[in-house]
Amino acid sequence: MPHNITIRNTEFSRISEVDFNHVVFGKVFSDHMFLADWNGKEWTAARIEPYANLSLSPATSAIHYGQTIFEGMKAFRNGDDVLLFRPRDNWRRLNISAERMVMPEVPESLFMEGLKTLLSLDKSWVPSSEGSALYIRPFMFATDDFIGVRPSEKYCFCIFTCPVGPYYSKPLRIKVEEKYSRAAQGGVGFTKCAGNYGAAMYPTKLAQAEGYDQVLWTDPSTHTLVEETGTTNFFSVTSNSVITPNLHETMLAGITRDSVIQILKKENIEVEERPLSVSELKSLHSAGSLKELFITGTAATLINIEGFAHQGLYFDVIQTGNTNISDMLRSRLNGIRHGNLADSFGWIDKL
Ligand SMILES: Cc1ncc(COP(=O)(O)O)c(C=O)c1O
């Protein structure tokens, strides 16, 4: 269904102020944003406006009761073309989050038309330098001005974008978390609701104070099975196969994770999606069979893990292993996303 998107252009583009070779991740915002309002029955007032502050009541439901969900995706430049990477997978995942948080579904047509109209308008913001992209942030939040715990009747759906460079610049040191949990059984770990990220900040801050970059979350019941890190999924490469924790309700189903699995399968490299314990990782390490560890996510793409800490001991993997599989995957992923390699998976949606 075509949506009647009204467009109000900015009078003063900020693009000339941006040094595209040195953008700090998430701090520079493109000229426009897409907005639509859920009035309790349907999506209305689909519009594009200059990127600006929103005006909200202090009683806005999302601020108090946390009905806020988001997505993260990227667009890449190839000459004059703008390439979107698997946008419909982000749309699907947004609606999985929406259902769990009792929020309205965003129709595919509204998501894709809003996204493409916004990107057409801000096309010149898609950076071209190596390792850079336009990060896209679709999100939805409850807008009732009402104090009382119940699902909001009204919501706002918004998309804005930021030109970005690399997220992490070097292999990471991670700490296996055994005290705190990111998600609970029966909870919302499989969604991208804002509260998941707020709750992860304290344990992450503690790990960073100990000199680690990120927490490696473990299962909330026994803290023995590895799950994922803050905003990425986790992979280990052994002498025989690539192992990644199987998806379940306390983990986010990463789109990069799925892409990596598909590339590995196409390369006839054995992938195991199954429970992976910390003790198995440690045994593999001491047997010299743990070759590589890496994490995957839209923002980070694919980053190697230098090593992991568990119960006060540090297991260095980079020194004893290599980065053969990670390097292959990173260059395949980047090649496809930037349009420099054939997309045999059907992942690219050209603007
Ligand atoms: C908790 C969590 N796990 C994993 C990921 C990786 O998902 P994707 O590859 O879709 O970016 C993300 C990022 O969205 C995340 O927030």
The ligand as an SDF file (V2000), in Angstrom:
LIG
                    3D

 16 16  0  0  0  0  0  0  0  0999 V2000
   22.2860   -7.8820   21.9770 C   0  0  0  0  0  0  0  0  0  0  0  0
   22.7090   -7.9550   20.5650 C   0  0  0  0  0  0  0  0  0  0  0  0
   23.1970   -9.1080   20.0800 N   0  0  0  0  0  0  0  0  0  0  0  0
   23.5780   -9.2270   18.7950 C   0  0  0  0  0  0  0  0  0  0  0  0
   23.4790   -8.1620   17.9140 C   0  0  0  0  0  0  0  0  0  0  0  0
   23.8880   -8.3350   16.4770 C   0  0  0  0  0  0  0  0  0  0  0  0
   22.7660   -8.2530   15.6250 O   0  0  0  0  0  0  0  0  0  0  0  0
   22.9060   -7.7530   14.1250 P   0  0  0  0  0  0  0  0  0  0  0  0
   23.9260   -8.6140   13.4900 O   0  0  0  0  0  0  0  0  0  0  0  0
   21.5590   -7.9200   13.5480 O   0  0  0  0  0  0  0  0  0  0  0  0
   23.3410   -6.3250   14.1890 O   0  0  0  0  0  0  0  0  0  0  0  0
   22.9850   -6.9340   18.3700 C   0  0  0  0  0  0  0  0  0  0  0  0
   22.8280   -5.7910   17.4670 C   0  0  0  0  0  0  0  0  0  0  0  0
   21.7510   -5.5000   17.0190 O   0  0  0  0  0  0  0  0  0  0  0  0
   22.5820   -6.8250   19.7240 C   0  0  0  0  0  0  0  0  0  0  0  0
   22.1000   -5.6800   20.2040 O   0  0  0  0  0  0  0  0  0  0  0  0
  1  2  1  0
  2  3  1  0
  2 15  2  0
  3  4  2  0
  4  5  1  0
  5  6  1  0
  5 12  2  0
  6  7  1  0
  7  8  1  0
  8  9  2  0
  8 10  1  0
  8 11  1  0
 12 13  1  0
 12 15  1  0
 13 14  2  0
 15 16  1  0
M  END
$$$$
